[in-house]
Amino acid sequence: MNKVIVKILLMAFLATLIGCSDSSNKVKITFIGPLTGGVSAGGLGGRNSAELAVRLRNASGQSKYSYELVPLDDECKPNIGVQVATKASADPAVIAGVTHYCSAVAMGTVDIYHKFGLPVIVWGAVLPDITYANDYKEIHRVNGTMINQNEVAANFMVERGYKTWAVIHDTTDYGKGHNEYFSKSLSPLGGKILGTFAVNAEQQDFTAELTQIKRLNPDVIYFGGLAPTGVRIRAQMEKLAMDQVFQGTSGIVSDAFIEGAGDLAEGVLAFREGAPTEKLPGGAVFIEKYTEANFNEPPEAYGAFSFAAANLIMDAIEKVGPDRIAVMAELNATNDHDSIIGKISFDDHGQNTVAVITKYVIQDGKWVVWEDSSYAAGAKRLTR
Amino acid sequence: MDLGFLAQFFVNGLVLGVIYALVAVGFTLFFGVLDVIKFSHGDVLMLGAFTALATYLGLSDIGVAPGVALILVFVAGIAGMAFVGAIVCKFLVLPLRGAPQLNTLLITLMFGTVIRESVRLFYPSGSNPKPFPKLLPDNAFEFGNLTLRLDSCIIVLLGILAIIFTQLFIQKTKFGLAIRAVAQDEETARLMGVNFKTVVLLTFALGSALAAVGGISTGLYYQEINFAMGLMLGLIGFSSAVLGGLGSLYGAIAGGFLFAALQTVGAVWFAVPAYKDVFAFAVVIMLMAWRPTGLLAERNEERV
């Protein structure tokens, strides 16, 4: 009697397994980014954008496969990132991934994608080492790196007549990278860094560091880190009545920064690789489709990159079929591929060449391209 | 160093010190009456701040004036956490009276995790940092290089008043007398007709209410709260209480301010301010090696 029950259970179990793998024409792509936590605004915008790419592809009726996006949350924490990257990589149904907004997380997970042979395209993280530190064929990146961003930033600021800086950066790979590349770009131009302050990204109180900076009295505070920490520093500058110009990096180019800092966001500068979404070759179409899809969150600064990465993957799968190795080879050969962010070409490290760097300033509660702003026109002035 | 900057560092440290002292006093109260360490204290502080925030959001929906809202926000946070503190005591701490103290420590540690994860999962998008409303006037006074903000002054004043109130309550009221009696000798206090359970519950409510004041002050000062804020504050508060001498009220206050001073000095001294916590905790370790019972060790005959 017992044996019969065991047999029935076993058959039911097998049937479930077969049932699961039955949808074999469904191809899974994973999306990994911070969906909760302080920088989740960027991650949710990226997820929605990738989801939009998948929906549009499925609705087009011209694709050979039906696609499914598997969004996973890395919380912008390396340890969580490693867990979800392993989870995605270990699922044979997942063919490729659109992965990571946070550089510190991407640095931790590239080894995993390499080990499991999962081809991924980074959509937001900007640390150069993600593509350049290893020779992993699995890793690609559609957005640019922080090297160019900081060169342009240093040039621009020196041209505007600023002479002295204090640098605050978080102690993750991301913050340290920004500090390194900005300092490197600034010194040949004659700019002087009066003090460098490495801080914990989770830290709440910055009054001691800021009082030190107030003593040094630089023209500009350069901040290499992400939006939540940036908001705290900007708010606490106000507590100490500091009038330094606040210069951020691509990590604060997000509506979340403006929401968090409120009125204090006015006149904050930041630099980001790639043209602003509305000025991209396919930007208008992307924004139109995104608005139509009625997502709860805006696409944020890197949404278009996530959209382009998802499409690049689906193009490759259409061409060579849902096979990780074939897709990886196809991605590596990407050259002059049309996308909404312009032509995508990967070098031998899988890095896309993005030449344009956009300078931003916050004006009336919006990120405005510097050249279009009242600040450039002379109608408004920065605090120094 | 310019006097203005020196004063600025002092003011920065003072605000931190008041918040740490509020947390440390809670730890010392619990240890005083029951010889237990309640590790959910930091998370109760966080819950107090979230309760206050939720109350404010509710009140602003029905259009209550900010001044009234400020008072109600404090009332809700304090009353809520006093209740939570008493509940923790009744269901988690008192039933474990006979068990080794380690069990109390563990069970409260786990309860703290429950609170933290519950806020993260069940508060609307609770894993994101929440902007805390600006309810205090933000006038600033400039004295040379010192910028003194009215809101910082109010927070310091409020914290000090809360601690003074606690001290007076314990020293001058009948309930306070009962708390001190239980702290000194539970058996004898019972024989003298002290209602042991009520006294213990009240002490936990009092300590947790102070944590709520600390949590709301943190929110008002930084204009931001998050679900994990209690972790570090709890740890620092506990260290401060131990540094000052667990069981001693003045010790906890001194410990809180000392810890804030160490952090500020660390941030000023080191080229890399990220080391300030390493420095502060390292000094605490050294002080503990020198005075294992804390700087103001509790005298055997008088606790709390």
HADDOCK unambig.tbl for C-alpha pairs under 7 A between the chains (distance, minus, plus):
assign (segid A and resid 36 and name CA) (segid B and resid 127 and name CA) 5.80 0.50 0.50
assign (segid A and resid 36 and name CA) (segid B and resid 128 and name CA) 6.38 0.50 0.50
assign (segid A and resid 37 and name CA) (segid B and resid 127 and name CA) 4.96 0.50 0.50
assign (segid A and resid 37 and name CA) (segid B and resid 128 and name CA) 4.49 0.50 0.50
assign (segid A and resid 38 and name CA) (segid B and resid 128 and name CA) 5.04 0.50 0.50
assign (segid A and resid 38 and name CA) (segid B and resid 129 and name CA) 5.86 0.50 0.50
assign (segid A and resid 197 and name CA) (segid B and resid 272 and name CA) 5.65 0.50 0.50
assign (segid A and resid 197 and name CA) (segid B and resid 273 and name CA) 6.17 0.50 0.50
assign (segid A and resid 198 and name CA) (segid B and resid 272 and name CA) 5.41 0.50 0.50
assign (segid A and resid 198 and name CA) (segid B and resid 273 and name CA) 6.13 0.50 0.50
assign (segid A and resid 198 and name CA) (segid B and resid 274 and name CA) 5.75 0.50 0.50
assign (segid A and resid 199 and name CA) (segid B and resid 273 and name CA) 6.17 0.50 0.50
assign (segid A and resid 199 and name CA) (segid B and resid 274 and name CA) 4.64 0.50 0.50
assign (segid A and resid 200 and name CA) (segid B and resid 274 and name CA) 5.77 0.50 0.50
assign (segid A and resid 207 and name CA) (segid B and resid 12 and name CA) 6.28 0.50 0.50
assign (segid A and resid 208 and name CA) (segid B and resid 9 and name CA) 6.39 0.50 0.50
assign (segid A and resid 208 and name CA) (segid B and resid 12 and name CA) 6.89 0.50 0.50
assign (segid A and resid 208 and name CA) (segid B and resid 264 and name CA) 6.00 0.50 0.50
assign (segid A and resid 208 and name CA) (segid B and resid 267 and name CA) 6.10 0.50 0.50
assign (segid A and resid 208 and name CA) (segid B and resid 268 and name CA) 6.85 0.50 0.50
assign (segid A and resid 209 and name CA) (segid B and resid 267 and name CA) 6.45 0.50 0.50
assign (segid A and resid 209 and name CA) (segid B and resid 273 and name CA) 6.98 0.50 0.50
assign (segid A and resid 211 and name CA) (segid B and resid 5 and name CA) 7.00 0.50 0.50
assign (segid A and resid 211 and name CA) (segid B and resid 9 and name CA) 6.96 0.50 0.50
assign (segid A and resid 212 and name CA) (segid B and resid 268 and name CA) 6.84 0.50 0.50
assign (segid A and resid 239 and name CA) (segid B and resid 149 and name CA) 6.77 0.50 0.50
assign (segid A and resid 240 and name CA) (segid B and resid 147 and name CA) 5.47 0.50 0.50
assign (segid A and resid 241 and name CA) (segid B and resid 147 and name CA) 6.47 0.50 0.50
assign (segid A and resid 260 and name CA) (segid B and resid 131 and name CA) 6.78 0.50 0.50
